[in-house]
Amino acid sequence: MKYIVILGDGMAGYPLPDRGNKTTLQLAKTPFFDELARKSTVGLMKTVPDGYKPGSDVANLSVMGYDPALYYTGRSPLEAASIGIPLKDTDVTLRCNLVTLSDEKNYEDKTMLDYSAGEISTAEARELVATLKKAFDKPPFTLYAGISYRHCLVVDGGRTGHTFTPPHDISDKPVAEYLPRGEGSEAFLEMMKRSYEILSEHPVNKKRVAEGKNPANSVWFWGEGTKPRLTAFEELYGKKGGVISAVDLVKGIGVLAGLKVIEVEGATGNWDTNFRGKADAAVRALLDGLDFVYIHMEAPDECGHHGDTDRKIYSIEQVDMVARTVAGALRDAGEPFGMLICPDHPTPIALKTHTADPVPFLLYRSDEEKAGGAARYDEEAAATTGLCVPRACELMKAFLR
């Protein structure tokens, strides 16, 4: 028996008044999802426990079967694991976004124009981070380059308890009330201000502006955390598994869980990612001996953050294609399989950020097809079944039984 999680990050959302009061999941053409829904267990599940912010960190841990109350120590240390940063128990990590701020003279008067600096390329970002390291890398701080706009700051012997705000939560908002707060936060704010002075004049950004692109003119710190310890997935569930993702967060969870991190050429973490490549890589991994593959696709979430309805719909349709491709290949190979389809959290177009609402899930087993599951797979259809799983972290055990 093979097991596949199809995770469309941020795939769920709210009805859109300008699109007939339908969600992007309802607007997308997802014939395979809908076919499976009629033969599956369909319902809602709560991926973000009460008291936690609705981030992809907590939500993906939950879907992967890890109780955040036991395993969550912050977002950035999960990403640090993917980057390969060796952490000590006394280290504190922070996610470091490259962002685009408006050009007011005083930093406090600026507005968050783009939390991802126009999805800056990894090559450009690493050149910028290399320049910042010359100014920032002195005890207790070390800056590490990641992928695209996502990077990491490590504080040797740091303290936790500061207040940081994810930049994607404040798109198009003035930053003044969202700057770092708490004892010792002045150092982080000073680095952010200094980064604006350095990056605004950097040749990479001057070139981006000349090309009509958003400059990566500041860093933005958030996602504070400490070194995590995850029990190995195989120890918990008795399955050899792998993870496919373009983002360090999910790859980092995979590293810490002892899953094989499967790289896919052309995986970007956005709507232009290599969706078919992810499907094909999952099939190869399963037929080559893995029992379980977690296929994470970031694209719907990124499009939601940018308020891009059409590309979010397109991305959801591609997630449907990935599920169909993997299922078809396993059927052709005579392999029975289970498939769990879900988002980690909603990313409504109107809000451009995450919410903690329960998400629709679909649980299918090729050896136990059900009769009369749901008419289709979307938020409304899942709600009408009356099934709600209050703790998503408990679903994995039932899925892998």
Helices and strands as residue ranges (DSSP letters): E 2-8, G 17-19, H 24-27, H 31-37, E 41-45, H 56-63, H 68-71, H 76-83, E 92-101, G 107-109, E 112-114, H 122-136, E 141-147, E 150-155, G 167-169, G 176-178, H 186-200, H 203-210, E 218-226, H 233-237, E 241-244, H 248-256, E 260-261, H 275-287, E 292-297, H 299-305, H 309-332, E 337-342, E 359-365, H 379-384, E 388-389, G 392-394, H 395-399
